[in-house]
């Protein structure tokens, strides 16, 4: 049984999600100790519980310690099975993070599966729904993973109540994600979602973002989506495509931050990604790391990111627990190059 220290690095829920997904994917029993031990509220939180419980049901796993507040977990996976599944986070916990955990866990499934969730669609410390739909899913599609997704209702903090579903199709051949040339980006697209707030807020966010992008010679097509939800909320996701990749940026509205600041920050974030000559944005690199090492053959791949996040550093450590890998990180003048050497026997 593989033992993993849940307090390593940033010691957050990502260790739980990645480790459990890889356990199910590779049929390796694991024991996670010291779960979020260095956090003010240690142990498994409700949003982590649902992610683990979802994977447990997908692969009929046996668990010990799967409860909110638990500091250790034993997860013994079974065989992934297709079908229809439905889960309720019960809070505004991120549906996207649960979906991402299930996608990774089920890559070797020979049957399609549909997963319906209720929870938060656009919440802090997680990818927004639009980032998931317009950045993450297109990127994994490039390596052969096809996931259909539909958002029925947005869900914001504190109540949540959002509803969404995905269908994960069987994957016959997962390819390596590679970039052989500098990426060229042009027009930027975006969506502002808003619920229960005055109309002028979304208009101000849009104008601020477009103004900032135009100053840097980028045109933008930003749509406004008026919606209804259990809690008020708003946010802006921007994305820009090249021939081989997609870069994204998300900023959520919150108390104490003006509409203009939301628009300007989202615009500056994506501009910084473009200017850095990155072929994956900071968050996409972190989320795609497991997919970079799964194709089962010896290989060396290279990625350029604006910076290496603490999430990515922790994810690299988790991956090393499951695979024979060498990571070489080189700090350049305006970006970071990460080379991954897969030493499969």
C-alpha positions as CSV (number, residue, x, y, z in Angstrom):
1,X,0.0,0.0,0.0
2,X,1.3,3.4,-1.0
3,X,1.5,5.9,1.9
4,X,1.2,9.6,1.1
5,X,1.8,12.5,3.5
6,X,-1.3,14.8,3.1
7,X,0.6,17.7,4.7
8,X,3.4,17.9,2.1
9,X,3.9,21.2,0.3
10,X,0.8,23.4,0.4
11,X,-0.9,20.4,2.1
12,X,-4.3,21.2,0.6
13,X,-7.2,19.2,-0.9
14,X,-5.4,18.8,-4.2
15,X,-3.2,16.1,-2.7
16,X,-6.4,14.2,-1.7
17,X,-8.1,14.6,-5.1
18,X,-5.0,13.8,-7.2
19,X,-3.9,10.8,-5.1
20,X,-7.4,9.2,-5.0
21,X,-7.9,9.7,-8.7
22,X,-4.5,8.1,-9.5
23,X,-5.2,5.3,-7.1
24,X,-8.4,4.5,-9.0
25,X,-6.7,4.9,-12.4
26,X,-3.8,2.7,-11.6
27,X,-5.5,0.3,-9.2
28,X,-3.1,1.1,-6.4
29,X,-4.3,1.0,-2.8
30,X,-3.2,4.1,-0.9
31,X,-3.1,5.5,2.6
32,X,-3.1,9.3,3.1
33,X,-2.0,10.6,6.5
34,X,-1.8,14.1,8.0
35,X,-4.6,15.3,5.8
36,X,-4.4,19.1,5.6
37,X,-2.6,18.9,8.9
38,X,-1.1,22.4,8.7
39,X,-4.4,24.2,7.8
40,X,-6.5,26.1,10.4
41,X,-9.3,23.6,9.8
42,X,-7.4,20.3,9.2
43,X,-8.9,17.1,7.9
44,X,-11.3,16.2,5.1
45,X,-13.8,19.0,4.3
46,X,-17.2,18.5,2.7
47,X,-16.0,19.4,-0.8
48,X,-13.1,16.9,-0.5
49,X,-15.5,14.2,0.9
50,X,-17.8,14.4,-2.2
51,X,-14.8,14.2,-4.6
52,X,-13.5,11.1,-2.8
53,X,-17.0,9.5,-2.4
54,X,-17.7,10.1,-6.1
55,X,-14.5,8.2,-7.2
56,X,-15.3,5.5,-4.6
57,X,-18.6,4.9,-6.2
58,X,-17.2,5.0,-9.7
59,X,-14.7,2.2,-8.9
60,X,-16.5,0.4,-6.0
61,X,-13.6,1.2,-3.7
62,X,-13.3,0.2,-0.1
63,X,-12.4,3.0,2.3
64,X,-11.5,3.6,5.9
65,X,-11.6,7.1,7.4
66,X,-13.8,8.6,4.7
67,X,-15.7,11.2,6.8
68,X,-15.6,15.0,7.2
69,X,-12.8,15.9,9.6
70,X,-10.8,12.7,9.2
71,X,-7.0,13.1,9.2
72,X,-6.3,9.9,7.5
73,X,-7.8,7.8,4.6
74,X,-7.3,4.3,3.3
75,X,-8.6,4.0,-0.3
76,X,-8.6,0.5,-2.0
77,X,-9.9,0.9,-5.5
78,X,-11.9,-1.7,-7.5
79,X,-12.8,-1.6,-11.2
80,X,-14.1,1.6,-12.8
81,X,-17.7,1.1,-14.1
82,X,-19.7,3.2,-16.5
83,X,-23.3,4.3,-15.9
84,X,-25.2,7.2,-14.4
85,X,-24.1,8.8,-11.2
86,X,-25.6,11.7,-9.2
87,X,-23.9,13.5,-6.2
88,X,-24.7,16.6,-4.1
89,X,-21.9,18.5,-2.5
90,X,-24.4,20.1,-0.1
91,X,-22.4,23.4,0.0
92,X,-21.0,25.8,-2.5
93,X,-18.0,23.5,-2.9
94,X,-16.7,23.4,-6.5
95,X,-18.4,21.1,-8.9
96,X,-15.5,21.6,-11.3
97,X,-13.0,20.1,-8.9
98,X,-15.2,17.0,-8.4
99,X,-15.6,16.6,-12.1
100,X,-11.9,16.9,-12.7
101,X,-11.2,14.2,-10.1
102,X,-13.7,11.9,-11.7
103,X,-12.3,12.5,-15.2
104,X,-8.8,11.6,-14.2
105,X,-9.9,8.5,-12.3
106,X,-11.9,7.1,-15.1
107,X,-9.5,7.4,-18.1
108,X,-9.2,3.7,-18.4
109,X,-12.9,3.0,-18.3
110,X,-14.3,1.0,-21.2
111,X,-17.8,2.4,-20.7
112,X,-19.1,5.9,-20.9
113,X,-20.4,7.5,-17.7
114,X,-22.6,10.4,-16.9
115,X,-22.1,12.3,-13.7
116,X,-24.6,14.9,-12.4
117,X,-23.6,17.3,-9.6
118,X,-25.1,19.9,-7.4
119,X,-22.9,22.5,-5.7
120,X,-20.9,25.6,-6.7
121,X,-20.1,26.4,-10.3
122,X,-18.0,29.6,-9.8
123,X,-16.3,29.8,-6.4
124,X,-13.0,30.9,-5.0
125,X,-9.9,28.7,-5.1
126,X,-11.3,26.6,-8.0
127,X,-11.6,26.8,-11.8
128,X,-14.7,28.6,-12.9
129,X,-17.3,26.7,-15.0
130,X,-16.3,28.7,-18.1
131,X,-12.6,28.0,-17.6
132,X,-13.4,24.3,-17.3
133,X,-15.6,24.4,-20.4
134,X,-13.5,26.7,-22.7
135,X,-10.0,26.0,-21.5
136,X,-9.6,22.7,-19.6
137,X,-11.9,20.5,-21.7
138,X,-10.5,21.7,-25.1
139,X,-7.0,21.0,-23.8
140,X,-7.7,17.4,-22.8
141,X,-9.6,16.9,-26.0
142,X,-6.3,17.6,-27.8
143,X,-4.8,14.5,-26.2
144,X,-7.7,12.3,-27.0
145,X,-10.0,12.7,-23.9
146,X,-13.6,13.6,-24.9
147,X,-15.9,14.9,-22.3
148,X,-19.3,16.5,-22.9
149,X,-20.4,19.0,-20.4
150,X,-23.6,21.0,-19.6
151,X,-24.3,23.6,-17.0
152,X,-27.9,23.8,-16.0
153,X,-27.7,26.4,-13.2
154,X,-24.9,28.5,-11.7
155,X,-24.1,28.2,-8.0
156,X,-22.3,30.8,-5.9
157,X,-21.0,31.1,-2.3
158,X,-22.5,30.7,0.3
159,X,-25.5,28.6,-0.8
160,X,-24.3,26.9,-3.9
161,X,-27.3,25.1,-5.6
162,X,-25.7,25.0,-9.0
163,X,-26.4,22.0,-11.2
164,X,-24.2,20.5,-14.0
165,X,-23.4,17.2,-15.6
166,X,-20.7,15.7,-17.7
167,X,-20.4,12.6,-19.8
168,X,-17.0,10.9,-20.0
169,X,-16.6,8.9,-23.1
170,X,-14.2,5.9,-23.3
171,X,-10.7,6.9,-24.2
172,X,-8.9,4.5,-26.6
173,X,-5.6,6.4,-27.1
174,X,-4.3,9.2,-24.9
175,X,-1.6,11.1,-26.7
176,X,1.2,13.2,-25.3
177,X,0.5,17.0,-25.2
178,X,3.4,18.6,-27.0
179,X,4.3,22.0,-28.3
180,X,7.0,22.3,-31.0
181,X,6.8,26.0,-31.7
182,X,6.0,29.4,-30.2
183,X,2.2,30.0,-29.9
184,X,0.6,32.9,-31.7
185,X,-2.5,34.4,-30.1
186,X,-5.0,37.0,-31.5
187,X,-8.6,37.7,-30.5
188,X,-9.7,37.1,-26.9
189,X,-13.1,35.8,-26.0
190,X,-14.9,36.0,-22.6
191,X,-18.1,35.5,-20.6
192,X,-19.3,37.6,-17.7
193,X,-21.9,35.7,-15.6
194,X,-24.1,37.7,-13.2
195,X,-27.0,36.8,-10.9
196,X,-29.0,38.9,-8.5
197,X,-26.9,42.0,-9.0
198,X,-27.6,45.3,-10.8
199,X,-27.1,45.3,-14.6
200,X,-24.5,48.1,-14.5
201,X,-22.0,45.8,-12.7
202,X,-21.6,43.4,-15.7
203,X,-21.4,46.4,-18.1
204,X,-18.6,48.0,-16.1
205,X,-16.7,44.8,-15.8
206,X,-16.9,44.4,-19.6
207,X,-15.9,47.9,-20.4
208,X,-12.9,47.8,-18.0
209,X,-11.7,44.5,-19.5
210,X,-12.0,45.6,-23.1
211,X,-10.3,49.0,-22.4
212,X,-7.4,47.2,-20.8
213,X,-7.0,44.7,-23.7
214,X,-7.3,47.4,-26.3
215,X,-4.4,49.3,-24.7
216,X,-2.3,46.3,-25.5
217,X,-3.7,45.9,-29.0
218,X,-6.0,42.9,-28.4
219,X,-9.6,42.8,-29.5
220,X,-12.1,41.1,-27.3
221,X,-15.5,39.5,-27.8
222,X,-17.0,39.4,-24.3
223,X,-20.6,38.2,-23.7
224,X,-22.8,38.9,-20.7
225,X,-24.8,36.0,-19.3
226,X,-27.7,37.1,-17.0
227,X,-28.7,34.1,-14.9
228,X,-30.5,33.1,-11.7
229,X,-29.1,31.3,-8.7
230,X,-29.6,30.8,-5.0
231,X,-26.9,33.4,-4.1
232,X,-25.9,36.5,-5.9
233,X,-22.6,36.4,-7.8
234,X,-20.6,37.5,-10.8
235,X,-17.3,36.8,-12.5
236,X,-15.4,37.1,-15.7
237,X,-13.5,34.3,-17.6
238,X,-11.3,35.2,-20.6
239,X,-9.6,32.8,-23.0
240,X,-7.5,33.0,-26.1
241,X,-6.7,30.3,-28.6
242,X,-3.7,29.5,-30.8
243,X,-3.2,26.6,-33.2
244,X,-2.2,24.2,-30.4
245,X,-3.4,25.5,-27.1
246,X,-5.7,27.7,-25.0
247,X,-4.8,30.2,-22.3
248,X,-7.4,31.3,-19.7
249,X,-8.0,33.8,-16.9
250,X,-10.8,34.0,-14.3
251,X,-11.6,36.6,-11.7
252,X,-14.7,36.4,-9.5
253,X,-16.5,39.5,-8.1
254,X,-16.5,39.9,-4.3
255,X,-17.1,42.5,-1.7
256,X,-14.5,45.2,-1.6
257,X,-13.5,44.8,-5.2
258,X,-15.0,47.2,-7.8
259,X,-16.4,46.0,-11.1
260,X,-13.6,47.9,-12.9
261,X,-11.0,46.0,-10.8
262,X,-12.5,42.6,-11.8
263,X,-12.3,43.5,-15.5
264,X,-8.8,45.0,-15.3
265,X,-7.4,42.1,-13.3
266,X,-8.9,39.4,-15.6
267,X,-7.5,41.3,-18.7
268,X,-4.0,41.8,-17.1
269,X,-3.9,38.1,-16.1
270,X,-4.4,36.9,-19.6
271,X,-2.1,39.5,-21.0
272,X,0.7,38.4,-18.7
273,X,0.2,34.8,-19.8
274,X,0.5,35.8,-23.5
275,X,3.5,38.1,-22.9
276,X,5.3,35.4,-21.1
277,X,5.3,33.2,-24.2
278,X,3.6,30.4,-22.2
279,X,2.0,27.5,-24.0
280,X,-0.1,26.7,-20.9
281,X,-1.3,29.2,-18.4
282,X,-0.3,28.7,-14.8
283,X,-3.5,27.0,-13.7
284,X,-3.9,24.8,-16.8
285,X,-0.3,23.5,-16.3
286,X,-1.2,22.5,-12.7
287,X,-4.4,20.8,-13.8
288,X,-2.9,19.0,-16.8
289,X,0.2,17.6,-15.0
290,X,-1.3,14.1,-14.5
291,X,-2.3,13.9,-18.1
292,X,1.3,14.7,-19.2
293,X,2.7,11.5,-17.6
294,X,-0.1,9.0,-18.2
295,X,0.8,7.9,-21.8
296,X,2.7,4.7,-21.0
297,X,5.9,5.1,-22.8
298,X,9.4,6.6,-22.3
299,X,9.3,10.2,-23.3
300,X,10.7,13.7,-22.7
301,X,8.3,16.6,-23.0
302,X,8.7,20.3,-22.4
303,X,6.3,23.0,-21.3
304,X,6.6,26.7,-20.9
305,X,4.6,28.5,-18.1
306,X,4.7,32.0,-16.7
307,X,5.5,30.7,-13.3
308,X,5.4,27.4,-11.3
309,X,2.6,27.6,-8.7
310,X,2.7,26.0,-5.3
311,X,-0.2,23.8,-6.5
312,X,1.9,22.6,-9.4
313,X,5.0,21.9,-7.2
314,X,2.8,19.8,-4.8
315,X,1.2,18.0,-7.8
316,X,4.6,17.1,-9.1
317,X,5.5,15.5,-5.8
318,X,2.2,13.5,-5.8
319,X,2.9,12.3,-9.3
320,X,6.4,11.1,-8.3
321,X,4.7,8.8,-5.7
322,X,3.0,6.9,-8.5
323,X,5.3,7.2,-11.5
324,X,9.1,7.1,-12.2
325,X,9.6,10.7,-13.3
326,X,12.3,13.3,-13.5
327,X,11.3,17.0,-13.5
328,X,13.7,19.7,-14.5
329,X,12.6,23.3,-13.8
330,X,14.5,26.1,-15.5
331,X,13.8,29.7,-14.6
332,X,14.1,31.9,-17.7
333,X,13.9,35.7,-18.0
334,X,10.1,35.9,-18.4
335,X,8.9,32.3,-17.9
336,X,9.7,28.8,-16.6
337,X,10.5,25.7,-18.7
338,X,9.5,22.4,-17.2
339,X,10.9,19.2,-18.8
340,X,9.4,15.9,-17.8
341,X,11.4,12.7,-18.3
342,X,9.3,9.6,-18.0
343,X,11.4,6.6,-17.0
344,X,9.0,3.8,-17.4
345,X,10.6,0.3,-17.1
